[in-house]
Amino acid sequence: MRHALLAVFAAVLVAGAALPVRAQGEFPLKYVESQDANGPTTYTGGIDGTGPEIKVLPKGLAGKPTAFRLPLKGPVVWAVLDKSASPPKLYVDAARTGHLWAVEPLMGTPAGRGAGTMRFGPIAVPVGEGKEAAIARVLLVTADEARILGVTPAGSMVGDVKLAGASYRVTLIDGDLDGRYASADLLAAGAAWQADMIAIGPVPPAVAPIARPDGGGRVGCSTNRIPASEVMPLAKAVRVKDTYYRVQVAPDGASIRLEKYEPKMGTLDIGVADARLRVMSDTGYYDLTGSDGKWQVPEGKYQGQVLTLSKTDAGGKTWTFTRQEMGPLAKFEVRGGETTAIKVGPPLALKVDAKNEPPGQVSLEIALAGKGGERYSVRLNHGGSLLPPPTVQVFDASGNVLAEGKAEYG
């Protein structure tokens, strides 16, 4: 799903007819339906039979139904899957009446995500209440032999803008499935890929990145598992080339306002020259490399996402170490005009944690700890090749071997 998210934004950026371009400031957006069920997806598990709020099942079920509670805002919405039908049918209680007898089913079509996965929709579902009431337009995809249902946005809000004399295409996606678009508190969001998302790239056919603070490449990314790109959670500000813009989005996504501003800059110093650090902030993601581990970044609060260290030995082979826990880089703050020094990296010490899982057995988790308390995986990459897992021996106080074996990469 995470890799697919980039493809979805790229497809939207290059698709569609020409859109009107206005001067810098506020720009209109329009809804564009996706052609596939790829995007930030929230999954929900099914239960045999029916949900507690469903009073009347759909007519003509071909087999035993599976019910899913959809992860949408507001009162509960249930969906009932008849996977025995040909094609499979999904009944969504969008009106929340509990009566599905006369509800028209969504017909399943192959989702292209593996054998047995089916796509249903799109469907518009009322979500939220009062001032938060809106319409969520979603696609639904079965997974794990129809025991799990994924819910993903069915389209995006798209428009063309002109910034500093160049044309860009803006794409917004309702990642949190609430039918509304808003800048997220990224540091509180946790699962940032389930926040509302934004992409800014040159108008098709080209798709290009946003520059990052060190001037060497890109800033935004959808998750920490794909290369940084023009895709990022909908932050309060973005950087396009060398300019920062505050972001304001209409709740229904019908327009976006981009206003220039100059953030106060501070220095982040992690004390490691050969490091790559990916962080998240209110101005989006930053992918930081080079500069001897010192970077100029906007002031504000940050969360570390990925830290990778590299070291070339005397034989010319490069070792890489990737973090498991961020230690002091998990959460930190950079103040304008000041240097925030957070020392991490070598010397690295081997740490072993013992856990009783399952009962009666001991699981040993091995990691390398840096001087800041951050931990790195022992899944070592040496010169581009993954080294075999280490062997392990357990001794008692007298030096006798109690157990031995080979570790497994987890």
BELWOFEN-V428547 format. One record per helix or strand of 3 or more residues. SS is the DSSP state (a for helix, b for strand). FROM is the first residue (numbers start at 0). LEN is the number of residues. Records with the same first field share a line. If there is no record, write none. Layout:
# BELWOFEN-V428547
SS: FROM-LEN / FROM-LEN
This chain:
# BELWOFEN-V428547
a: 1-13 / 129-3 / 185-4 / 191-3 / 290-3 / 326-3
b: 25-3 / 29-4 / 40-8 / 65-4 / 77-5 / 88-4 / 117-10 / 133-10 / 147-6 / 154-9 / 165-8 / 196-6 / 230-3 / 236-4 / 242-7 / 254-7 / 264-5 / 274-7 / 283-6 / 293-5 / 299-13 / 317-8 / 331-3 / 338-3 / 348-7 / 362-7 / 374-3 / 390-5 / 400-6
